[in-house]
Amino acid sequence: MSHRDFVKGPRHVLIHMLPWLIAGLVVMLAVTILVAVSVGTVHIPIDLVWRIIASHLGIGGIEKSWSVGRDTIIWEVRLPRALLGALVGASLAMVGAALQSVTRNTLADPHLLGISSGAALGAIVALLHTGMFLGLITVPLFAFAGALISMVLVVAVAQFTRSTDASRLVLTGLAVSFVLSSLGSLAIFLGDPRATQTVVFWMLGGLGLAQWQQLPYPLAVFVLCSVYLIGNGGKFNAMTLGDETATTLGIPAGRFRMVVFVICALLTGAAVAFAGIVSFVGLMVPHIVRYGVGGDYRRVLPLSAVVGAIFLVLADLVARVVISPQDMPLGVITGLAGGVFFIGLMHSRRRL
């Protein structure tokens, strides 16, 4: 790297070193997960954490000198929780970046289209009315079904009212969100008051229900949807310039926006189904990434995924230890971080 790169500024340096930046962030994510698995009410040294994980992965030459209790804490409780946090953070951050492009609104959020309201309604129905008749998977399945229903409603209303432009789609999403939120409140009112605390904690977000058998579902949704989003990074760049410009470049703006909305709904629905409503990740992380590497979505989308994963794993770590041995709702931590971030963002822009 030459002296000329430094003269052009830190952002140019980051872009120039993009492959190294991505590799460094991936390593940071792996280290963050190990630290998150190590820290808790029962502290377990990182070297022991790695040995336990390696033994479960079938790596030979490791002497098992730890207790069954520590093995259970690491492999059955903390590791799936950290991995779920990484998946949820990556999903929400990518959704935020994608929506901010196709809506041309830098304050767009993964919950913009009423998806979280639909997922919350599904979870409330499962927790207060149907019961856990499918076991621990009941709440995630109902939440995911609610997210899909809300997505179908938004698309159907948008098609019925011919509201495929950016601003009207946002309004459609807000309208559907209000309706579903009202139905959720009604479901809480009609449900068993003794279970209300569980519903409130779920609606504030948390990773405490993470299990190995659940991880393949959000992982599959994330892999399939992220391939589409990252593969169309150039189209997102065009969409930020407006529908007319995108159309002149051969991109069917309205149709592409609707497809992106469906993809984002799937990602958000999977995240909310397994982690509850986690705010501000999709709103904050893309801003941080764009500040570092600029607005090219071929860089913003993959970097947002990695940074979002790191952020949510760290946020969950704080949620677990700040009032240990109890878990603070994850949405409280992300909400506080997001609020402080945007106060600082507004202050910095005011000085520019």
C-alpha positions as CSV (number, residue, x, y, z in Angstrom):
1,M,0.0,0.0,0.0
2,S,1.5,3.3,-1.1
3,H,1.7,6.7,0.5
4,R,-0.9,7.9,-2.0
5,D,-3.5,5.6,-0.5
6,F,-3.1,7.2,2.9
7,V,-3.3,10.7,1.3
8,K,-6.7,9.8,-0.1
9,G,-8.1,9.1,3.3
10,P,-9.0,6.3,5.6
11,R,-12.1,5.2,3.6
12,H,-10.0,4.7,0.5
13,V,-7.5,2.6,2.5
14,L,-10.3,0.4,3.8
15,I,-11.7,-0.1,0.2
16,H,-8.2,-0.8,-1.1
17,M,-7.7,-3.5,1.6
18,L,-11.3,-4.9,1.3
19,P,-10.3,-8.7,1.1
20,W,-8.1,-8.3,4.2
21,L,-10.9,-6.3,5.9
22,I,-13.4,-9.1,5.3
23,A,-11.0,-11.8,6.5
24,G,-10.2,-9.8,9.6
25,L,-13.8,-9.3,10.4
26,V,-14.5,-13.0,10.0
27,V,-11.7,-13.8,12.4
28,M,-13.0,-11.2,14.8
29,L,-16.5,-12.9,14.6
30,A,-14.9,-16.3,15.4
31,V,-13.0,-14.8,18.4
32,T,-16.2,-12.9,19.5
33,I,-18.1,-16.2,19.5
34,L,-15.4,-18.0,21.6
35,V,-15.4,-15.1,24.1
36,A,-19.2,-15.1,24.3
37,V,-19.2,-18.9,24.9
38,S,-16.5,-18.5,27.6
39,V,-18.1,-15.7,29.6
40,G,-21.1,-16.2,31.8
41,T,-22.3,-17.0,35.3
42,V,-19.9,-20.0,35.1
43,H,-16.6,-18.7,33.6
44,I,-14.9,-21.2,31.4
45,P,-11.4,-20.5,30.0
46,I,-11.2,-20.0,26.2
47,D,-8.7,-22.8,25.7
48,L,-11.1,-25.2,27.4
49,V,-13.9,-23.8,25.3
50,W,-12.0,-24.6,22.1
51,R,-11.0,-28.1,23.3
52,I,-14.7,-28.9,24.1
53,I,-15.8,-27.6,20.7
54,A,-13.0,-29.4,18.9
55,S,-13.9,-32.7,20.6
56,H,-17.5,-32.5,19.4
57,L,-16.3,-31.7,15.9
58,G,-14.4,-34.9,15.9
59,I,-10.9,-33.4,16.0
60,G,-8.6,-36.1,17.4
61,G,-5.8,-35.9,19.9
62,I,-7.8,-34.0,22.6
63,E,-7.8,-35.5,26.1
64,K,-11.2,-35.1,27.7
65,S,-10.4,-33.6,31.1
66,W,-13.5,-31.5,31.7
67,S,-16.8,-32.2,33.5
68,V,-20.0,-33.2,31.9
69,G,-21.6,-30.0,33.3
70,R,-19.1,-27.8,31.5
71,D,-19.5,-29.8,28.3
72,T,-23.2,-29.2,28.5
73,I,-22.9,-25.5,29.2
74,I,-20.6,-25.0,26.2
75,W,-22.0,-27.3,23.6
76,E,-25.7,-27.4,24.4
77,V,-26.4,-23.9,25.8
78,R,-23.9,-21.2,24.9
79,L,-22.5,-22.2,21.5
80,P,-25.9,-22.6,19.8
81,R,-27.0,-19.3,21.4
82,A,-23.9,-17.5,20.1
83,L,-24.4,-19.0,16.6
84,L,-28.0,-18.0,16.5
85,G,-27.1,-14.5,17.5
86,A,-24.6,-14.3,14.7
87,L,-27.2,-15.5,12.2
88,V,-29.9,-13.1,13.4
89,G,-27.5,-10.1,13.5
90,A,-26.3,-10.9,10.0
91,S,-29.8,-11.3,8.7
92,L,-31.2,-8.1,10.2
93,A,-28.2,-6.0,9.1
94,M,-28.4,-7.2,5.5
95,V,-32.2,-6.6,5.4
96,G,-31.6,-3.0,6.7
97,A,-29.0,-2.3,4.0
98,A,-31.2,-3.7,1.3
99,L,-34.3,-1.8,2.4
100,Q,-32.4,1.5,2.7
101,S,-31.4,1.1,-1.0
102,V,-34.8,0.1,-2.5
103,T,-36.8,2.6,-0.5
104,R,-34.1,5.3,-0.8
105,N,-34.6,5.9,2.9
106,T,-31.6,5.8,5.2
107,L,-33.9,5.2,8.2
108,A,-35.4,2.1,6.7
109,D,-35.5,-0.8,9.2
110,P,-36.1,-4.6,8.9
111,H,-39.4,-4.1,10.7
112,L,-40.6,-1.5,8.3
113,L,-43.0,-3.7,6.5
114,G,-44.9,-5.1,9.4
115,I,-43.0,-8.4,9.3
116,S,-42.1,-8.2,13.0
117,S,-45.7,-7.4,13.9
118,G,-46.9,-10.5,12.1
119,A,-44.3,-12.6,13.8
120,A,-45.2,-11.2,17.2
121,L,-48.9,-12.0,16.5
122,G,-48.0,-15.6,15.7
123,A,-45.9,-16.0,18.8
124,I,-48.6,-14.5,21.0
125,V,-51.1,-17.0,19.6
126,A,-48.8,-19.9,20.4
127,L,-47.9,-18.7,23.9
128,L,-51.3,-17.7,25.1
129,H,-53.8,-19.7,23.1
130,T,-52.7,-22.9,21.4
131,G,-50.0,-23.9,23.9
132,M,-46.8,-25.7,23.1
133,F,-48.4,-28.6,21.3
134,L,-45.4,-29.0,19.0
135,G,-42.8,-28.7,21.8
136,L,-40.2,-25.9,21.9
137,I,-40.5,-25.4,18.1
138,T,-44.1,-24.2,18.4
139,V,-43.4,-20.5,19.1
140,P,-40.8,-20.2,16.2
141,L,-43.1,-21.9,13.8
142,F,-46.1,-19.8,14.7
143,A,-43.9,-16.6,14.6
144,F,-42.5,-17.6,11.2
145,A,-46.0,-18.3,9.9
146,G,-47.2,-14.9,11.1
147,A,-44.2,-13.2,9.3
148,L,-45.1,-15.0,6.1
149,I,-48.8,-14.0,6.4
150,S,-47.8,-10.3,7.0
151,M,-45.6,-10.5,4.0
152,V,-48.4,-11.8,1.8
153,L,-50.7,-9.1,3.1
154,V,-48.2,-6.4,2.3
155,V,-47.7,-7.7,-1.2
156,A,-51.4,-8.3,-1.8
157,V,-52.4,-4.8,-0.6
158,A,-49.5,-3.2,-2.6
159,Q,-50.7,-5.0,-5.8
160,F,-54.4,-4.2,-5.1
161,T,-53.7,-0.5,-4.6
162,R,-50.9,-0.5,-7.3
163,S,-48.5,0.8,-4.6
164,T,-45.2,-0.6,-6.0
165,D,-43.2,2.7,-5.7
166,A,-40.9,3.1,-2.7
167,S,-42.9,5.6,-0.6
168,R,-46.3,3.9,-1.0
169,L,-44.8,0.5,-0.2
170,V,-43.5,1.8,3.1
171,L,-47.0,3.2,3.9
172,T,-48.6,-0.1,3.0
173,G,-46.2,-1.9,5.4
174,L,-47.0,0.6,8.1
175,A,-50.7,0.1,7.6
176,V,-50.4,-3.7,7.8
177,S,-48.1,-3.3,10.9
178,F,-50.8,-1.2,12.7
179,V,-53.5,-3.8,12.0
180,L,-51.3,-6.8,13.1
181,S,-50.1,-4.9,16.2
182,S,-53.8,-4.3,17.2
183,L,-54.6,-8.0,16.7
184,G,-51.6,-8.9,18.8
185,S,-52.8,-6.6,21.6
186,L,-56.2,-8.1,21.4
187,A,-54.7,-11.6,21.6
188,I,-52.8,-10.6,24.8
189,F,-55.9,-9.1,26.3
190,L,-57.9,-12.3,25.7
191,G,-55.1,-14.6,26.8
192,D,-54.0,-16.0,30.2
193,P,-52.6,-13.1,32.3
194,R,-50.2,-15.4,34.0
195,A,-48.3,-16.0,30.7
196,T,-48.1,-12.3,29.8
197,Q,-44.5,-12.0,31.2
198,T,-43.3,-14.6,28.8
199,V,-44.9,-12.8,25.9
200,V,-43.4,-9.5,26.8
201,F,-39.9,-11.0,27.2
202,W,-40.2,-12.6,23.8
203,M,-41.3,-9.4,22.2
204,L,-38.3,-7.6,23.7
205,G,-35.9,-10.1,22.0
206,G,-33.7,-12.9,23.4
207,L,-31.6,-15.9,22.4
208,G,-32.3,-18.0,25.4
209,L,-34.3,-20.6,23.5
210,A,-31.5,-21.4,21.0
211,Q,-31.1,-25.1,20.3
212,W,-29.0,-27.1,17.7
213,Q,-32.1,-28.5,16.1
214,Q,-33.4,-25.0,15.4
215,L,-30.3,-23.6,13.8
216,P,-30.7,-25.2,10.3
217,Y,-33.9,-23.2,9.6
218,P,-32.5,-19.6,10.0
219,L,-29.2,-20.8,8.5
220,A,-30.9,-22.1,5.3
221,V,-33.0,-18.9,5.0
222,F,-29.9,-16.7,5.5
223,V,-27.8,-18.6,2.9
224,L,-30.4,-18.6,0.2
225,C,-31.5,-15.0,0.7
226,S,-28.0,-13.6,1.1
227,V,-26.8,-15.2,-2.1
228,Y,-29.6,-13.3,-4.0
229,L,-29.0,-10.0,-2.2
230,I,-25.2,-10.0,-2.5
231,G,-25.4,-11.3,-6.1
232,N,-27.5,-8.2,-7.0
233,G,-25.3,-5.6,-5.4
234,G,-25.0,-3.7,-8.6
235,K,-28.8,-3.4,-8.9
236,F,-29.0,-2.0,-5.4
237,N,-26.5,0.7,-6.4
238,A,-28.7,1.7,-9.3
239,M,-31.9,1.7,-7.1
240,T,-30.3,4.3,-4.8
241,L,-30.3,6.7,-7.8
242,G,-34.1,6.4,-8.3
243,D,-36.5,4.3,-10.3
244,E,-36.1,6.2,-13.6
245,T,-32.3,5.9,-13.5
246,A,-32.6,2.2,-12.6
247,T,-35.0,1.6,-15.5
248,T,-32.7,3.3,-18.0
249,L,-30.0,0.8,-16.9
250,G,-32.3,-2.1,-17.7
251,I,-33.5,-2.8,-14.2
252,P,-37.3,-3.3,-13.7
253,A,-37.4,-1.1,-10.6
254,G,-40.9,-2.0,-9.3
255,R,-40.5,-5.7,-9.8
256,F,-37.0,-5.8,-8.3
257,R,-38.2,-3.9,-5.3
258,M,-41.1,-6.3,-4.7
259,V,-38.7,-9.3,-4.9
260,V,-36.3,-7.6,-2.4
261,F,-39.2,-7.0,-0.1
262,V,-40.2,-10.7,-0.2
263,I,-36.5,-11.7,0.4
264,C,-36.3,-9.3,3.3
265,A,-39.5,-10.5,4.8
266,L,-38.2,-14.1,4.8
267,L,-35.0,-13.1,6.5
268,T,-36.7,-10.9,9.1
269,G,-39.4,-13.5,9.7
270,A,-36.7,-16.2,10.4
271,A,-34.8,-13.9,12.7
272,V,-37.9,-12.8,14.7
273,A,-39.2,-16.3,14.8
274,F,-36.2,-17.6,16.7
275,A,-35.0,-14.4,18.6
276,G,-38.0,-12.2,19.1
277,I,-38.1,-8.6,18.1
278,V,-34.6,-7.1,18.1
279,S,-34.5,-3.5,17.1
280,F,-31.9,-1.1,15.6
281,V,-29.5,-3.7,14.2
282,G,-30.7,-3.2,10.6
283,L,-30.9,0.5,11.1
284,M,-27.5,1.1,12.7
285,V,-25.1,-1.4,11.2
286,P,-25.4,-0.3,7.5
287,H,-24.6,3.3,8.5
288,I,-21.4,2.1,10.3
289,V,-20.4,0.1,7.2
290,R,-21.1,2.8,4.7
291,Y,-19.1,5.3,6.9
292,G,-16.1,2.9,6.6
293,V,-16.2,1.7,3.0
294,G,-18.6,4.0,1.1
295,G,-22.0,3.3,-0.5
296,D,-21.2,0.6,-3.0
297,Y,-23.6,-2.2,-2.1
298,R,-21.3,-4.9,-3.5
299,R,-19.3,-4.1,-0.4
300,V,-22.0,-2.8,2.0
301,L,-24.1,-6.0,1.9
302,P,-21.5,-8.6,2.9
303,L,-19.8,-6.4,5.3
304,S,-23.1,-5.5,7.0
305,A,-23.7,-9.2,7.5
306,V,-20.4,-9.8,9.3
307,V,-20.5,-6.6,11.3
308,G,-24.2,-7.3,12.3
309,A,-23.2,-10.8,13.4
310,I,-20.4,-9.4,15.6
311,F,-22.6,-6.7,17.1
312,L,-25.4,-9.0,18.1
313,V,-23.2,-11.6,19.6
314,L,-21.6,-8.9,21.7
315,A,-25.0,-7.4,22.6
316,D,-26.2,-10.8,23.8
317,L,-23.0,-11.2,25.9
318,V,-23.8,-7.9,27.6
319,A,-27.4,-9.0,28.1
320,R,-26.3,-12.2,29.8
321,V,-23.8,-10.6,32.2
322,V,-25.1,-7.2,33.1
323,I,-27.7,-8.5,35.6
324,S,-26.3,-12.1,35.9
325,P,-27.6,-14.7,36.6
326,Q,-30.7,-13.3,34.9
327,D,-30.9,-12.4,31.2
328,M,-31.7,-8.8,30.2
329,P,-33.9,-8.7,27.1
330,L,-31.7,-8.3,24.0
331,G,-33.9,-5.6,22.6
332,V,-33.1,-3.4,25.5
333,I,-29.3,-3.6,24.8
334,T,-29.7,-3.0,21.0
335,G,-32.2,-0.2,21.6
336,L,-29.8,1.6,24.0
337,A,-26.9,1.2,21.6
338,G,-28.9,2.3,18.6
339,G,-30.3,5.4,20.4
340,V,-26.8,6.5,21.5
341,F,-25.4,5.8,18.1
342,F,-28.0,8.0,16.3
343,I,-27.6,10.8,18.8
344,G,-23.9,10.8,18.1
345,L,-24.7,10.6,14.3
346,M,-26.9,13.6,14.4
347,H,-24.4,15.6,16.5
348,S,-21.5,14.7,14.0
349,R,-23.6,15.8,11.0
350,R,-24.6,19.0,12.7
351,R,-20.9,19.9,13.0
352,L,-20.2,19.1,9.3
